Amino acid sequence: MPRFLFLLPALMLGACAYHTSRSSVVVVTDAKGVVENCTDLGKIDGQSQFQAIMPLDKSRDTVIAHLKIRAAEMGGTHVLASVADVKWKGPDAIGTVYKCSNT
């Protein structure tokens, strides 16, 4: 059993979401006008199984990180989600991924 205690930090790190260079440029917004001329790629969920035990500010950060990572995996540039609002209190972690052109 004591060996398990050494593994606990490693297991908790698995709950973290890590940005890549692709996901770090994804924009999460709650303003529909930002994505009105973009292509809708579909809905995603930023929920984490550890979200319920995290403080609200960390939970929001985790949801945003998951949304960015999943959007980047789909080739998206923007995510329209209520979590972008600083007054977000959860539990909604759903977002819509959009691909917006640079022009």
For each residue, the residues with C-beta under 8 A, 3 or more apart:
1: 4 5
2: 5 6
3: 6 7
4: 1 7 8
5: 1 2 8
6: 2 3 9
7: 3 4 10 11
8: 4 5 11 12
9: 6 12 13
10: 7 13 14
11: 7 8 14
12: 8 9 15 16
13: 9 10 16
14: 10 11
15: 12 48 49 50 62
16: 12 13 62
17: 48 62 65 66 69
18: 65 69
19: 23 24 65 68 69
20: 23 24 69 72
21: 24 25
22: 25 26 72
23: 19 20 26 65 68 69 71 72
24: 19 20 21 68
25: 21 22 72 77
26: 22 23 67 68 71 72 76 77 78 79
27: 34 77 78 79
28: 64 67 68 78 79 81 83 84 95
29: 34 35 78 79 80 81 84
30: 80 81 82 83 84 85
31: 34 35 80 84
32: 35 36 80
33: 36
34: 27 29 31 78 80
35: 29 31 32 38 78 80 96 98 100
36: 32 33
37: 100
38: 35 77 78 98 99 100 101
39: 98 99 100
40: 96 97 98
41: 71 74 75 76 97 98 99
42: 74 96 97
43: 94 95 96 97
44: 67 70 71 74 79 94 95 96 97
45: 66 70 93 94 95
46: 62 63 64 65 66 67 70 81 83 93 94 95
47: 51 63 66 93
48: 15 17 51 59 62 63 66
49: 15
50: 15 53 54 62
51: 47 48 54 59 62 63 90 93
52:
53: 50
54: 50 51 58 59 62
55: 58 59
56: 59 60 89 90
57: 60 61
58: 54 55 61 62
59: 48 51 54 55 56 62 63 90
60: 56 57 63 64 83 88 90
61: 57 58 64 65
62: 15 16 17 46 48 50 51 54 58 59 65 66
63: 46 47 48 51 59 60 66 67 81 83 93
64: 28 46 60 61 67 68 83 84
65: 17 18 19 23 46 61 62 68 69
66: 17 45 46 47 48 62 63 69 70 93
67: 26 28 44 46 63 64 70 71 79 81 83 93 95
68: 19 23 24 26 28 64 65 71 72 79
69: 17 18 19 20 23 65 66 72 73
70: 44 45 46 66 67 73 74 97
71: 23 26 41 44 67 68 74 76 77 78 79 95 97
72: 20 22 23 25 26 68 69 75 76
73: 69 70
74: 41 42 44 70 71 97
75: 41 72 99
76: 26 41 71 72 79 97 98 99
77: 25 26 27 38 71 98 99 100
78: 26 27 28 29 34 35 38 71 97 98 99 100
79: 26 27 28 29 44 67 68 71 76 84 95 96 97 98
80: 29 30 31 32 34 35 84 95 96 98
81: 28 29 30 46 63 67 84 92 93 94 95 96
82: 30 85 88 92
83: 28 30 46 60 63 64 67 88 92 93 95
84: 28 29 30 31 64 79 80 81 88
85: 30 82 88
86:
87:
88: 60 82 83 84 85 92
89: 56
90: 51 56 59 60 93
91:
92: 81 82 83 88
93: 45 46 47 51 63 66 67 81 83 90
94: 43 44 45 46 81
95: 28 43 44 45 46 67 71 79 80 81 83
96: 35 40 42 43 44 79 80 81
97: 40 41 42 43 44 70 71 74 76 78 79
98: 35 38 39 40 41 76 77 78 79 80
99: 38 39 41 75 76 77 78
100: 35 37 38 39 77 78
101: 38
102:
103:
